[in-house]
Every structure is written in C-alpha cells, then in structure tokens.
Amino acid sequence: MKTLLAFLLILFYLDGSAQLLDRDLPNSFTYPSVIPYGCLKVVPSVRSAPPSGTFFDSQVLVADNGATGLVRIRAWRIGCHEPNASAIVVNFDLGSGSPVIRYPEVSLVTPDFEIRPAGLFAFARTGFYDSRGASLEPMNDQLLPTLVEGFSFVVDTDSDAIAKQQYNDALELRLRWPSGLSIAIDVPEFDPALDPPQFTNPPLHGRYTGQWIVEGLPRQGLVLQVGELPPDRNFLFLTMFTYLDGAPTWVVGNVDFPVGTASVTVNMWRLEGGEFFTEPLGSYAREDVIQERLGTMTISARHCNVIDAEIDFSESGFGVVSRRFERLIRIAGYDCDQTR
C-alpha cells in the first residue's frame, strides 16, 4: 500500500511540475522561424526566375548518389516589409546530369565561427519538427515543367539556432554533400535598397486578423478579421470600438476583396435598436436594428504589425482623418511576425 501511494505521489509530482513549451503544442503556436511568416507571399520558384543581381552565381559539378550533375547555384536575399528582416534564398538549376543527385545539407556560419544548422524549404518551415527540409532529397523536382529556372529554396531555421539579427547580418552559407563536396557562400548584410520584397505593397491576408490600437487613443481600437475561403474568396470584417458624446459606441463594416489586394475600402455603419445581451432570447428582431452609414474606411497593409487607415466620415459630419494602427494581439495559431 505504501509503495502504491508513493508511486501515485511521484506521478502527481511529475504531472504538476512538467512544463509545456510552444514546440509541444504544434497546432497552437507558429513555429519560431527567423523569418517573419508575413514576409513571403508566394513560393519563390513559382513567382519568377532568380533576379539578375544575385550575390552568388556559380556552376558546380556535383558527384553524389552514384551519379553526377552540373548544377548552377545562385543565392540572394528577399526583403520583408517587416522591419530589419529578410529571407535568404538559394536556387539550384540542374543543367545536365542525373536528378538522383541530392540537395545539400545547409548551415549558417556566423562571424564568430559558430555553425548554425538550417534547412531548405520551398516557402518557409514546412513542418513543425522538420529541421532540414529538402536537404539530402534527390533533385527529382528539377524535372517539373512548371519551374522557370531550377528550384528556389528558402534557407530557414529555428530562432533558437540563430538570432534574427545574426541571420540578417553578414554571414556564411555553407552547402555540403555526403561525398564531402563543400561550398562556402558569403552572404552580405541585408540591405533594403538592394533586397526588395516580393511585392511593392504587402497584400492584405488572414494573418492581419487581430486587435489594433492607435497611440494616443486610449481604451479604444479596431478588431480586424480577414477571412480566406477556398478557392479564392477573401473578405474583411472590422469593428471599431470608440466613443460618441462620451458614451461607448461601435462602428462596423464588411466587404469582399480580390486576393492579393493591398488596400481595401469598407462602408462603415453605426447600429442601434437592439437589446443588451442579457435580455431574453428573441427580445428583438433583426429588423429592429437600424443601420446608419457614417462613411468609408480604407485599410492598407504596411507590414505584419502596422496598418494604415484613411477614414472619411464627412458625409455624417465626423470629418476625415488618417490613423496608423499597431497590432495589440498576435494570433498564435496563425501568426504573422513571430520574430518580433
């Protein structure tokens, strides 16, 4: 009996002292990458060929897996709209030879000569526990007819492996095949003037969902919900909590918009005529709620944690104003800039 009691006490202690980490809950938290999830909007290989101004461009004869192939390797950075952030991209173009040769293992070497493990990914981290991506996989995808010029991979890694600042500073990208062939690529520091983002203005998408506030306007804010319904419907629903003659009030609007749109204009309405939610169900009908149009609000994405709003309520006598909103709440399961 004493033995059983001791065993139960140990189980209780272990259960009570165990600490859950983000990585233990892959469906509840975004993977801690060094690249903001709001950075890339399309897969680099799908968007276009590598840019002309790459910082590395070389033909490499690779002997691997009992075969050989001549591979053109190019590398560059894609800038993010999020501040001080970029994605390192490396392109492999199999000019001749066998696709059974494999993609190399990759690592990042910081100026202090610390080697940080990384992986090759088509877009960003493709799996919560996948640390190497396409590394050591055969180059079979080089035969896809949809490729423009080879396959472009994002070099990504866990933020525990390397700091975001180190990733965007000058460092070395090291490629290594099992045969022992190793290539060192000097990666320059991220420069927004030389490393543009994929789009001039970031498209509005579901990762902008959240709560937003304006500095200097205490105890009010904007709730933004961006819906993405397959195959190609996007919609914006927003609620602005504010005050009218000192009393709390809220203003709402919703609109569908094309995928890839950076700025969306919404008709905004004030509602009245309902009952407090503690009243009995059915105490008022939908028709009892009166809508009054106040004007329009144009929402423009700037980056993951900043949106701009052009508000024109002149038709209802409330004037015209521009406001810059900053994110208050990050959505854990569908995060946008987990590097912040």
Helices and strands as residue ranges (DSSP letters): H 2-17, G 22-24, H 44-47, E 56-64, E 67-79, E 86-97, E 105-109, E 115-121, G 140-143, E 151-156, H 164-168, E 171-176, E 182-187, G 206-208, E 210-213, E 221-229, E 233-244, E 247-257, E 263-272, G 286-288, E 290-303, E 306-313, G 314-316, E 319-329, G 332-334
